[in-house]
Amino acid sequence: MTLPQLAGRPYLTDGGLETTLVFHDGFDLEHFAAFPLLETDAGQTALRRYYESYLGLARRLGTGFVLDTPTWRANPDWGALLGYDAERLADANRRAVRWIADLAGEWRDVDTVLNGVIGPRGDGYVVDTSMSPDEAAEYHGLQARAFASAGAAMLTAVTMTYTDEATGVARAAAAVGLPTVISFTVETNGELPSGESLQAAVETVDRATEESVSYYMVNCAHPEHFADVLSDGEWLGRVRGIRPNASRMSHEELDAAEELDAGDPDDLATQCRALTGHLPALAVLGGCCGTDDRHVGAIAEALLSA
């Protein structure tokens, strides 16, 4: 299946969902999980307000939109900490897909792609839980099966910290027939938290999956953290999306921060525009920690005018 965002037309996606909910909307997200908000009217209202700010941006700029489920923490380990058994967790993931499908139906003039989001089993900033590819495929299969059964068009693994887990997610998605996107995060030196280079990570997963991954992204890092590692090579054509942090702080510093560092949207956009010379196939633009629709709007306008 060819994803529409790979057909040449630019697509946007959203920004820092959890940081927006915590720092702007005042939610206390237990274990940084947003998916339980779908169980309350107040939570759904906040999520709708959040997503519609980006859908409105896509409408204004005439782009498509990759519409994510708020399920970054909806895997078995984090679900258990939140009181969800396997059956209830699968239902929560299916509900998330149906919810974004209903939202997309209200924005029919914006071309949307329903995207089931998987996060890492562990922390997201460090490799504190390690699995083999086969173990990761089994572990993440719950979400992959739920997304497929509820009608998601694709699956994205966000904030991947090492290649074995990313490979396992890709295999879990392939088993249920969903196109897969892998988004790696990097430290301030441009390397994954595992110490693997970004190039090695892309090439390793491609070899292990026979290039079944539709494309790769980089998220949860400021452009200055990875611009220098975007050297020449065919692998750069496989990186089709970016979701940068607003802040230049390291993961460790962000984890300890008690206030939001929203950075400068215009400066972030300038930094992202500078990446286009290294990423010729860039197609999907969004944000991560600390970003909101101002940042994504600035990035989109800067790159669309490049």
C-alpha positions in Angstrom: 0.0 0.0 0.0 1.3 3.4 -1.0 0.7 6.0 1.7 -0.7 9.3 0.4 2.0 11.4 2.1 4.6 9.8 -0.1 2.9 10.9 -3.3 4.5 14.3 -3.4 2.0 16.5 -1.6 3.2 17.8 1.8 1.5 16.5 5.0 1.5 18.0 8.4 1.1 16.2 11.7 0.7 17.5 15.3 3.2 18.7 17.9 3.8 18.0 21.5 0.5 16.4 22.7 1.5 15.5 26.2 3.4 18.7 26.9 0.5 20.8 25.6 -1.9 18.9 27.8 0.3 19.2 30.9 1.7 22.7 30.6 -1.0 24.6 28.6 -4.2 22.8 29.6 -3.3 21.9 33.2 -3.8 18.1 33.0 -2.0 15.8 35.4 -1.2 13.0 33.0 -0.3 9.9 35.1 2.8 8.3 33.6 2.6 10.9 30.8 -0.3 9.0 29.2 -2.9 10.8 27.1 -5.1 7.9 26.0 -7.2 7.7 29.2 -8.5 11.2 28.4 -10.8 9.5 25.8 -12.8 8.1 28.7 -14.1 11.5 29.9 -16.0 14.3 28.3 -13.4 16.9 29.6 -10.6 14.8 28.2 -12.2 14.4 24.8 -12.9 18.1 24.7 -9.2 18.9 25.3 -8.1 16.4 22.7 -10.5 17.7 20.1 -9.3 21.3 20.8 -5.7 20.2 20.4 -6.1 18.2 17.2 -8.4 20.8 15.6 -5.8 23.5 16.0 -3.6 21.4 13.6 -6.3 20.4 11.3 -7.2 24.0 10.9 -3.6 24.7 10.0 -3.5 22.0 7.4 -6.8 23.4 5.9 -5.3 26.9 5.8 -2.0 25.8 4.2 -3.7 23.3 1.8 -1.7 20.3 3.0 -2.7 16.8 4.0 -2.6 15.7 7.7 -1.4 12.6 9.4 -3.9 12.2 12.3 -2.3 10.3 15.2 -4.0 8.3 18.0 -3.1 9.6 21.5 -1.7 6.1 22.3 2.0 6.6 22.8 1.7 5.1 26.3 -1.0 2.5 25.5 1.2 -0.6 25.6 1.1 -3.4 28.1 3.7 -2.2 30.6 2.5 1.4 30.9 -1.1 0.2 30.6 -0.6 -2.1 33.6 0.7 0.8 35.6 -2.5 2.7 34.8 -4.7 -0.2 35.7 -5.5 -1.6 32.2 -5.4 -5.4 31.6 -4.9 -6.7 28.1 -8.5 -6.7 27.1 -9.2 -3.2 28.4 -6.0 -1.9 26.8 -6.8 -3.4 23.4 -10.3 -1.8 23.6 -8.7 1.6 24.5 -6.5 1.4 21.4 -9.4 0.5 19.2 -11.4 3.3 20.7 -8.6 5.8 19.9 -8.7 4.8 16.2 -12.5 5.1 16.0 -12.3 8.5 17.8 -9.8 10.0 15.3 -11.8 8.5 12.5 -14.9 10.4 13.7 -12.9 13.6 14.0 -11.5 13.2 10.5 -15.1 12.7 9.2 -15.9 16.2 10.5 -12.9 17.6 8.5 -13.6 16.0 5.2 -12.0 18.9 3.3 -8.6 18.0 4.8 -7.0 14.8 3.4 -6.2 12.8 6.6 -4.4 9.6 7.2 -5.4 7.6 10.3 -2.2 6.7 12.1 -2.0 4.3 15.1 0.9 5.5 17.4 3.1 3.1 19.3 5.6 4.3 21.9 8.6 2.5 23.4 8.1 -0.2 26.0 10.5 1.7 28.3 11.2 5.3 29.2 11.6 6.9 25.8 14.7 8.8 26.7 16.9 5.8 27.8 17.2 2.2 26.9 16.0 0.8 30.2 14.1 -2.2 28.7 15.8 -4.2 26.0 14.1 -6.8 23.8 15.0 -8.9 20.8 13.2 -8.2 17.6 11.0 -11.3 18.1 10.2 -10.3 21.6 9.3 -6.7 20.5 7.1 -8.0 17.8 5.1 -10.1 20.2 5.0 -7.3 22.8 3.8 -4.6 20.4 1.4 -7.0 18.6 -1.5 -6.0 20.9 -1.5 -2.4 19.7 -0.9 -3.4 16.1 -3.8 -5.8 16.0 -6.1 -3.3 17.7 -5.2 -0.6 15.2 -5.7 -2.9 12.2 -9.1 -4.2 13.5 -10.3 -0.6 14.1 -9.4 0.7 10.6 -6.1 2.5 11.0 -4.4 3.2 7.7 -0.9 3.0 9.1 1.2 2.5 12.3 4.0 4.7 13.5 6.5 3.8 16.3 7.5 7.1 17.9 10.6 7.8 20.0 12.4 4.6 19.3 15.6 4.3 21.2 17.2 1.2 19.7 16.9 -0.8 16.5 15.8 -4.2 17.9 12.6 -2.7 19.3 12.0 -0.8 16.1 12.5 -3.9 14.0 10.0 -5.8 16.2 7.4 -3.1 15.8 7.8 -3.2 12.0 7.3 -7.0 12.1 4.2 -6.7 14.3 2.7 -4.2 11.8 3.6 -6.3 8.8 1.8 -9.3 10.4 -1.5 -7.4 10.4 -0.9 -5.7 7.0 -0.3 -2.1 8.2 2.2 0.2 6.6 4.9 1.1 9.1 6.8 4.3 9.9 9.7 4.2 12.4 10.7 7.4 14.2 14.0 7.4 16.0 15.0 9.9 18.7 18.5 11.0 19.2 20.7 12.6 21.9 22.5 15.9 21.6 25.3 14.1 19.7 23.0 12.8 17.1 23.1 9.2 18.2 20.3 7.1 19.5 20.2 6.6 23.3 21.5 3.1 22.5 24.7 4.7 21.0 23.8 3.6 17.5 24.2 6.2 14.8 21.1 7.4 12.9 22.4 6.1 9.7 23.2 2.7 11.2 19.7 2.5 12.8 17.9 3.2 9.5 20.2 0.7 7.6 19.9 -2.0 10.3 16.1 -1.9 10.4 15.9 -1.9 6.6 18.1 -5.0 6.4 16.2 -6.8 9.2 12.8 -6.0 7.6 13.7 -6.3 3.9 12.8 -2.6 3.7 9.2 -3.1 4.7 9.2 0.2 6.6 7.5 2.8 4.5 9.8 5.6 5.7 11.6 6.9 8.8 11.4 10.0 10.9 13.3 11.8 13.6 11.5 13.1 16.7 12.0 14.4 20.2 15.3 16.2 19.4 16.2 19.8 18.3 17.4 20.0 14.7 20.8 21.2 16.0 21.2 17.8 17.7 21.1 15.8 14.4 21.9 18.2 11.6 25.6 17.3 11.6 24.9 13.5 11.2 22.9 13.9 8.0 25.8 13.0 5.8 25.6 11.9 2.3 24.1 8.5 1.5 21.1 6.7 0.1 19.7 6.3 3.6 18.8 10.0 3.7 16.1 9.4 1.1 14.5 7.0 3.6 14.0 9.8 6.2 10.7 11.4 5.1 9.6 13.2 8.3 10.7 15.3 11.2 9.0 16.1 14.6 11.6 18.3 16.4 11.6 19.5 20.0 11.2 23.2 20.6 14.0 23.1 23.2 17.7 22.7 22.7 17.9 20.9 26.1 19.1 17.3 26.3 16.6 14.5 27.2 18.0 14.4 30.7 17.4 18.1 31.1 13.9 17.9 29.7 13.1 15.1 32.0 14.0 17.2 35.0 12.4 20.4 33.8 9.5 21.8 35.8 8.6 24.5 33.3 8.0 24.2 29.6 10.8 25.4 27.3 8.8 26.4 24.2 11.8 27.9 22.5 11.3 30.2 19.5 9.0 29.0 16.8 10.6 31.1 14.1 14.1 30.0 15.0 13.0 26.4 15.1 11.5 26.8 11.6 14.8 28.3 10.4 16.7 25.3 11.8 14.2 22.9 10.1 14.4 24.7 6.8 18.2 24.2 6.9 17.6 20.4 7.0 16.0 20.3 3.6 19.3 20.4 1.8 20.2 17.1 3.5 16.7 15.4 3.4 15.6 15.7 -0.2 12.5 13.5 0.4 11.1 15.3 3.4 7.3 15.0 3.3 5.8 15.0 6.8 6.3 18.0 9.2 5.3 18.2 12.8 6.7 18.8 16.3 7.4 17.0 19.6 8.0 18.1 23.2 7.3 21.8 23.8 5.8 22.5 20.4 2.3 23.5 19.6 0.4 24.7 16.5 2.5 27.9 16.4 5.7 25.9 16.0 4.3 23.5 13.4 2.8 26.4 11.5 6.1 28.2 11.4 7.9 25.1 10.3 5.4 24.4 7.6 5.4 27.9 6.2 9.2 28.0 6.2 9.5 24.7 4.3 6.6 25.1 2.0 8.2 28.4 0.8 11.7 26.8 0.4 
